[in-house]
């Protein structure tokens, strides 16, 4: 007899399937978390472009840079450093004239130290 598995998604909904293999459940959950995490980066790019003025190409480049940095952090084993940096940017960003700034240099340095070993 197969065990029933229930997965709680970030949206609060649950997925229940008696035949679901554990690896599939893990991948589904990881995908949902990754999708919700992308919203933070897009919000930061929206704020940056509102401050500095961006073309659609510059906006896409901004989002791509976050995605590439997240992949690098995952590869080097420090995704928490990336999350801390993004969380800090969301909490502290401000627009000074047409410059998008934050108070997260120490988080970025820690992340860079990990990625550039």
C-alpha positions as CSV (number, residue, x, y, z in Angstrom):
1,X,0.0,0.0,0.0
2,X,1.3,3.4,-0.9
3,X,1.5,6.2,1.6
4,X,-0.4,9.4,1.0
5,X,1.8,12.5,0.7
6,X,0.6,16.0,1.2
7,X,2.7,19.0,0.2
8,X,1.9,22.5,1.4
9,X,2.7,25.0,-1.3
10,X,3.8,28.6,-0.5
11,X,0.4,29.8,-1.6
12,X,-1.1,27.8,1.3
13,X,-2.7,25.2,-1.0
14,X,-1.8,21.6,-0.6
15,X,-1.1,18.9,-3.1
16,X,-2.1,15.3,-2.2
17,X,-1.4,12.3,-4.3
18,X,-1.1,8.8,-3.2
19,X,1.2,7.8,-6.0
20,X,3.4,10.9,-6.0
21,X,7.1,10.0,-5.8
22,X,9.1,11.9,-3.2
23,X,11.5,13.4,-5.7
24,X,8.6,14.7,-7.8
25,X,7.1,16.3,-4.7
26,X,10.4,17.9,-3.8
27,X,10.9,19.3,-7.4
28,X,7.3,20.7,-7.4
29,X,7.9,22.4,-4.1
30,X,11.3,23.8,-5.1
31,X,9.8,25.1,-8.3
32,X,7.1,26.9,-6.4
33,X,9.6,28.5,-4.0
34,X,11.8,29.6,-6.9
35,X,8.8,31.2,-8.7
36,X,7.8,33.2,-5.6
37,X,11.4,34.2,-5.0
38,X,11.6,35.8,-8.5
39,X,9.0,38.3,-7.4
40,X,11.5,39.9,-5.0
41,X,14.0,40.4,-7.8
42,X,11.5,41.8,-10.2
43,X,10.2,44.2,-7.5
44,X,13.8,45.4,-7.0
45,X,14.3,45.9,-10.8
46,X,11.0,47.8,-10.9
47,X,12.2,50.1,-8.2
48,X,15.6,50.5,-9.8
49,X,14.1,51.3,-13.2
50,X,11.6,53.7,-11.6
51,X,14.5,55.5,-10.0
52,X,17.1,55.4,-12.8
53,X,14.9,55.1,-15.8
54,X,15.4,51.9,-17.8
55,X,14.6,50.6,-21.2
56,X,12.9,47.2,-21.4
57,X,16.4,45.7,-22.3
58,X,17.9,47.2,-19.2
59,X,15.1,45.9,-17.1
60,X,15.5,42.4,-18.5
61,X,19.3,42.7,-17.9
62,X,18.6,43.6,-14.3
63,X,16.4,40.5,-13.8
64,X,19.0,38.3,-15.6
65,X,21.8,39.6,-13.3
66,X,19.8,38.6,-10.2
67,X,19.1,35.1,-11.7
68,X,22.7,34.6,-12.6
69,X,23.9,35.6,-9.1
70,X,21.3,33.3,-7.5
71,X,22.6,30.4,-9.7
72,X,26.2,31.2,-8.8
73,X,25.3,31.3,-5.1
74,X,23.5,28.0,-5.4
75,X,26.5,26.4,-7.2
76,X,29.0,27.6,-4.6
77,X,26.8,26.5,-1.7
78,X,25.8,29.9,-0.3
79,X,22.2,30.5,-1.3
80,X,21.5,31.9,2.1
81,X,24.0,34.7,1.5
82,X,22.1,35.6,-1.7
83,X,18.7,35.6,0.1
84,X,20.1,37.8,2.9
85,X,21.4,40.3,0.3
86,X,18.1,40.4,-1.6
87,X,16.1,40.7,1.7
88,X,18.4,43.6,2.8
89,X,18.0,45.4,-0.6
90,X,14.3,45.1,-0.3
91,X,14.3,46.6,3.2
92,X,16.8,49.4,2.7
93,X,16.8,50.5,-1.0
94,X,16.3,54.2,-1.7
95,X,16.6,56.5,-4.7
96,X,19.1,59.4,-4.4
97,X,18.4,61.5,-7.4
98,X,18.7,59.0,-10.2
99,X,20.9,56.6,-8.3
100,X,19.4,53.4,-6.9
101,X,21.1,52.6,-3.6
102,X,20.9,50.4,-0.5
103,X,22.7,49.8,2.8
104,X,23.7,46.2,2.0
105,X,27.4,46.4,1.1
106,X,28.4,44.0,3.8
107,X,25.9,41.4,2.6
108,X,27.1,41.8,-1.0
109,X,30.7,41.5,0.0
110,X,29.9,38.2,1.9
111,X,28.1,36.9,-1.1
112,X,30.9,37.9,-3.5
113,X,33.5,36.3,-1.2
114,X,31.6,33.0,-1.4
115,X,31.0,33.1,-5.2
116,X,34.6,34.2,-6.1
117,X,36.5,31.6,-4.1
